[in-house]
């Protein structure tokens, strides 16, 4: 079963890489042409050198007599350098194009899947995939594919030159050349498995480290930071050992490639030497073939060196292929005729059911109404279905039964992007970005002026603490609101939602982490926030529940009470 799974993963990874070759076929062809031109000039260069050296040794020619041959060597070297640079630049641009395309495709896929369908994924692992995983793909297209083409075409071209001149040397080259890719493949099969394990360890290490950093405050409060630091050290040491195992295989591969290449060159040199002494081959011809012999094995050695780029790419391509192959909800069938409301909507949950799978049910035939222009509080124990209702409204998941009506129109008939533009949402754990407080609030409405930003903060009671800061609204924050308390982060997020001025406002535990004074101020502003909007509040605190116009209690996915 494990073997079948590994074979399936390897096939998926290989297919993923091959499907993207079409997008870089033209630049790779140009790079190959440049390298072939480089090889032709190399043959000409060595021919001129062999002729000049032969004239100097056999005829005692001086530099002036040798200039007709040697004079061409410097410009040939310059042209070859230019061709090598051009081939490298074209290949790099092709690889960068693949990297940008895959990163954009993956980001689009992640947005399409949404947080619910990605609930089982660790943020650190996804971050590692978006950054390090996709970077590993670039070397496959910029290094390995050009090296593979060169390893086929250039040795064949050199063999076509050597074989008519000296069949013995040509036969040695022909017989020893296949040994290099053969041992490269044998050793590479083990390296492929090691690279997949190494990538899995890197993803696990990144996920664990990110989660530890995000929960550092909690770890310190419970005096668990030292234990987690030891865990990170252990995982990092496992990754180090995995990396060293890959390097051991890489060095073994390099040793095998160099051994067979050196053996082939030595055989050619020894046989040419013996036949020179016997007078069976001329000095100029023997020297010319001897100069070409290392160049014959050069592309094969380069392929072996770059083979680890293929292994690294295969290590991440399988994960990328699996993630990109995940199904997403089909686009709405009647989106062209269903228009999202621009005013406070009435939202009706009609026998809504949502099954997460594995026996876990979020909602089980729930029926309730969010009245336009009023505040509805969803209450109930953990796991009652409150977050499921929010995820369904946001379009992160779709009902498996029943329907949600927006002013009488099924939510499934609305364009998801257009519908989300009508929503302001403050999640249970809002995220602030690096920048000023004003910049973070302005994310709700990027074109808003300073007066509108201040008015939104005043509407939720955030202005009180912001004005007390030395730089006020220009105070710089770190990532995830570093520099503010949890309650202050929530107030900034609420200000952002107020600035958005959307017809539907969804607040998930808006008073969590707030002190009593801030909670009282927010509770007083909720009616003002609800004016002209439909407001859904997930609440546990009595003060927030008391501010609602309607209270819907959920238990085990069903409505247990509805107090208008």
N, C-alpha and C positions, 0 to 999 in steps of 0.2 A: 504494500500500500504506500509506504514511504517512497519506494523507488518510483512508483507510478507518479506520485505527486511531484517528486523532484524533476522527473522527465517532463511532466506537464508544465511546471514552472519554467524550466529551461526553454521549452518550445515557445511558451508565451513571451519570454524575454527576447529570444531570437527573432520572433515575428515582429515584436514591437520595434526593434532596431532596424529590421529590414524594410518595414513600411515607411520609414522616414528617409531611406536612401534616395527615393525618387526626387525629393525636394533638393538634394545636394548633388544630383547626378551631373548636372552641367558644370558646376565649379570643380567637382572632382575630376571630370574629364579634362578640363583646362589644366588642372594641376598635374595630371598624368602626362599630358602632351608636353608640358614644360619640363618634366623630369626625363621624358624620352629624348627631347631635344638636348637636354643636359648630357644624357648618356651618349648620344651621337657625337657631341663635341668632345666628350671625354675620350672616346675611341680615336678621334682625330688627334687630340692632344698627345696621347700616348704613342700614336704612330709617328708623329713628328719628333717626339723625344727619342724614341727608339732609333729612328733614322739618324738623328743628329749624333747620338752617342756612338752609334756604329761607325759613322764617318769619322768621328773624333778618334776612336780607338783603332779602327782598321786602316784608315787612310791618313791619320795624323792631321786632320783638317783643323785650322785655327778658327777663332771666333768669327772672323769676317766671313769665312767660307760656310760656317754653320748658321749664319744669320737668316738665310732663306727658310730654314726650318724653325729655329728658336724664336725668330721674330714674331711668329704667329701665336706662340704660347701665352704671353701675357694678355693679349686681348681675348683669347679663348677662355682663360681663367676668369676674366672680368665678366664675360657674357654668361659663363656657367654660374657664377655667383649671383648674377641678376636673375637667371632662370630659377635657381634654388629659392631665392627670396620671393619671387613671384608665386611659385608653387606653394610655398609655406603660407604666404598671405592669403591666397585664394582658399586654401584648405581651412585656415583659421576663420575666415569670414563665413565659410559654409558651416563649420561647427557652431559658430556663434549664432547663426540663423536658426539652426536646429534647437539650440539651447533656448533661445527666446521663444520660439514657437511652442516647444514642449512646456515651458514654464507658463506661458499664457494659457495653453490648453488645460494644464493642470489647475491653475487658479480658477479658470472658468468652471471646471468640473467641481471643484470644491465649493464654489458659490452655488452651483446648481444643486449639489447634494444637500447642502445646508447642515446646520449643527446637529439636527436629530439623526440624520442618516450617517453622520460622522461621529456619533456619540461614542462609539467603541474605539475610536482612534485617539492616540495621545498627541497633544499639541506639539510636544518636542519632536516626536517621530515625523510628523508632517512637516515641521520646519526643516528638519534635516533632509527630508526628501526634496523639498522645494529648493534648497540651497545646494548642499553637498551632492545629493543624488543626481540632480540635473547637471551639475558641473562635471560629474563623472562621465556623462554621455558625450560631452564635447570632444574629449580625447579620442573617443571611438571614431568619430567622423574626421577629425583633423589629423590624427596620427595613424590609427590602425588601418582604416580603409585605403588611404594613399599608400601606406607601406605594403599592404597586401597586393595592390595592383603593381607596384614597382617590383615586388618580389617575383612576380610572374613575368612581366614584360621585359625588364632590363636583363635578367639572366638569359632569357631566350634570345634577345638581341646580341648579347655578347657571345653566346654559344654559336649563333649563326656566323659570327666573325671568326671565332677560334677554330671551329670544326674544319673548314676548308684549308686553313693554314697548317693545322697539326691535329690529325685525328686522334692521336694518343691522348694529348692534353684535353681535347674536347670530350673524349670518352670518360676520362677521370672526373671532369666537371659534371658530366651528365649523371654518373653513378653516385657521386657523393652528395650532390645537391638535395635529393629527396630525403636524405637522412636528417637534415636540419628541420624541415617542417614536421617530419614524422615524430622526432623526439619532442619537438615543441608541442605537438598535439597531445602526446602521452603525458607530459608533465603538466600541460595546461588543464587537463581534465581534473586533476587534483586541485590546481589553483582556483578553478571555477567554484568548486565546493567551498574552499576556504574563503573566497571573496564574498560569497553569499552569507556565510556565517559572520564574517567581519562586518558586513553592512547591517545585519540584524543586530549585532552588538552595538554598533554606532548609533542606530536608531533608538535602541533601548537606553543607552547612556544619555543621549540628548534628551529624551523624554523624561527620564528620571531627574536629570539635572535641572531642567526647566521647571518641573513641578516642585522641586526642592527650593529653588530660588523664589518661586511665587509664594510658597508657604513658609518662608524663612522666619517671619514674625511668629507664626504659630509654633514652629519648631523651637524657637528660643523661649517662648512662654512655657512650653512643656519640657524644657531642658533636654531636647532630643536632637539638637543641632550636631553634637559630636557624633552621635550614632549614625546620622544621615551622612555626615562627612566621611565616615568610615565606609559606608555603603557605596558612596560615589567613588572613593579610592579603590574599592574592590572591583567595581564595574570598569573603571578606567584601566586597572591592571589586567583584567580579562581582555579588554580591547588591545592593550599593548602586546599581550602574548599572541593574540590573533594576528596582529599586524606583523609580528616577528615571524610567525609561521608562514604568512604569505611571502614575506621577504626571503625566507629560506628557500621556498619553492622558486622564487624569481631568480635568486642567485644560482640555484641548481640548473635552471633552464639556461641562464646566460653561460654557465660553465660548459654545458653540453653543446650549445651552439658554437661557442668559440673553439671547442675541441675539434669538432668536425670541420669547421671552416679552416682552422690551422692545419689539420691533417690533409685536407684537399689541396691547399696551397703548397704544403711541403712535398706532397707526392708530385705535383706538377713541376716544382722547382728541381727536385732530385732527378726526375726523368729527363727534364730538359738539360740539366747539367751533364748527365751521362751521355746523352746523344750529341751534345756539343763537343765533348771530348772525342766521341766516335766519328764526328763529322757528318752526322745524319740530319742535322738541322743547322741553319745559319744563325749567327749571333743576333742579327737584327730581328729576325722572326721570333727567336726564343725570348729575347728581352721584351718584345712587344706582348707576347702571350703571358709572360711572367708579370708584367705590369697590369694586365687585365684580370689576372686570377683573383687578387683580393677584391677588385671591384665586382667580380661575379658573385662572390659570397656576401658582399656588403649589403645589398637589399634584403637578403635572407636573414642576416644578423639583425638588421633594423626591424624586420618583421617580428623576430623573436623578442626584441627589446620592447616593441610596442604591443606585444600580445597581452601584456597585463592590462593595457587600456581596454581591451575587449572584455577581459575578466571583470574589471571594475564596472564597466557599463552593464554587463549581464547581471551583476550583483544587485543593481538598482532597477534595471529595466523590468524585471519581473514584478516588483512592487508597483512600479508606475503603471504597467499594463493592467494589473488587477484593479487598481484604483480607477483608472480611466474607463475600464469596462463595466463599472458598476452602473446599474440602470438608474435613470432619473425619471421623474414624472413626465409624461408626455405633455406637450404644450396644449393649452385649452383649445377646445374645438370651436368655440364660438366667441373667442376673444375679440374679434373684429366688431361684434355687435353689442357686447356687454361693456359698459363704461363704468369705471369705478366712481363712486359718488364723491363729490367735492364738498358736500355738507355733512353734518353729523348723521351717520347712518344708523338705522335700526338693524340689529344683528340677531338672527334667530338660529339657535342650535336645535335642529329637528331630528330627534332620535339618532344623535351622532355617536358613532362607535369608532374607536381606533385601537387596533391590535398591533402591538410592537413585535409580536412573534414570540415563540418560546413560552407561551402561556401567560405573557405579561400583557394586560389590557389597560389602556390609559383611560378611555371613556367607554361606557357600556350603555348605549342608548340614552345619553343625556339630552334633556330638553330644557332650555331656558332662553331668556331674551335679554339682550343688552339694549335698553331703550335709548333712543336718540336724545342727546343733551342731558343725560343723567349719569350718575356714578353707580356702577354695579360692582359690588365686592364679591369675589369668589373666595370662599373660606372652606376649610376642611383639613383633615390630617395629611401628613406627608404621604404621597402616593395616591391621593384621592382623585387626581386627574386635572388639577389646576394648571400645571405647566403644559399638559397635553392640550388643553383648550387654547392656551396662548400660542403654542407651536402650530396648531391648526389654523388659527387666525392669521399668523404671520406667513403661512404657506410653507413652513419648514417640513410639514408632513401633510398628508391627505387623509380624509376620513376613509375608513374601510367599510363604513355603513352609514346610512342617513345622509344629511347634507346641512351645510351652513348657508343661510340666506342673508344676503346683504341688500336691504331694501327690496326684498322679494326676488332678487337674482341670486342664483347659486354662485358661491364663491369660486367653484371650479370653472365657471364661465368667464371669470375676470382674468385679465392679463396680470400675472404675479408681480411683475416689476411695477406696473402702474398702480396696483393695489397697495404695494408696500410704500409707495410715495405718499399715500394718504394716511400713513401710520406713524406715530411717534411712540417709541418703545424704550422703556428704561428697564433693562434686565435686572435680575437679582444681583449680579456682579458686573456693574457697568465698567467699561474700559475707557480710560483717558490716555491720550497720546502725548508724546514729548512735544512741548510747545507751551505757549502761554495759556492762562485760564480763559482769556477771551477767545483764543483760537479754538480751544476745545468746545466752548459754548457755541461758537459760530459754525461748527460742523452741522448743527441743526438747520442752519440757513446761511450758506456761505456768503450771500450778498448782503447780509444784514449789517447795518452800521453800528457804531459804538453805543448809541442811545438804545437801540433795540436789544443789544446784548445785555445792557444794564437793566432794562425793563424786565427781561426774561428772568434774570437772577433775582430781582426784587419780587417777582411774582411767586417764587418758591421759597423765599427767605434766605437765599444764598448770598445776597448782597452784604448781609451783616458781617460775615466772616471775611469775604473778599475785600471789602473796603478797609478792614483792619490790617490787611497785609501791607508791608512796606511799599511794594510795587503795585498793589491793587490788582486790577484785571490783567496787567502785564507781567504778573508773577510767572516765572518759568517753572514748569513741572517736568519731572522725569517720566519715563515710560510707565504706564499703568497708574498715573497719578502720584508718582513718588514725590513726597513733600507734603502731601495732604493726609488727613485722617480718613478712615473709611466713611464716616458720615459726611465729611466735606466732599469726598469724591462723588457720593450719591447726590448731593445738592447741585454740584456742577452738572452731572448727568441730567438731573431734573430740569435745570435751566436750559440745557440743550434741547430737551423735549418740548419745553414751553416755547422756545424760540421757533421751533419747527412749525408750530401752529397747524397741526394736522387735524382732520376731522375725527380720527380715532386715536385715543391716547391709552396706551397699555402700560400700567405700572406694576412691576413685580416687587412686592415688599418695599414700597417707597420710603417707609419710615425706619427701615432696618439700619442699625449703626448710628442713628441720630440720637442726640441727647434729648432730654424731655422738652427743653425750650425750643429746639429746632423742630421736634416732632409736632409740638403745639402750633408753631408758626406754619408748618406745612399743612397740617389738618385744616387750619383756617383758610388757606389759599386753595384747597382742593375744589370748593364750589366755584371759585373764580376760574380755575383751570378748566372746569367742566362746561363753562358757558360756551355754547355753540359747538360742543364736542360730545362724542360718546366716549365715556371713560370706563375702562375695565381695570379694577384694582385687585391684585392678589394680596390678601392681608391676613395677618395673624394678630396684630396689636389692636386692642379694644378701641383706642382713639381713632385709628384709621377706619376701622369697621363702622364706628359711629358716624363718620362723615359721609358714608355711602347712602344713596337713595334707595338702593335695593341690595339685598344680601342673598346670595345663592350659596347654599351649602352642598358640597360634594362629598360623597363617601363611596369608595370603591368604584369610581367611575360613573356613579348615578347621582341624580339630584335628590338629596335627602331633605331639603328645605328651600323654600323660595319666599322670602319676606319682602314684599314690595313696600 
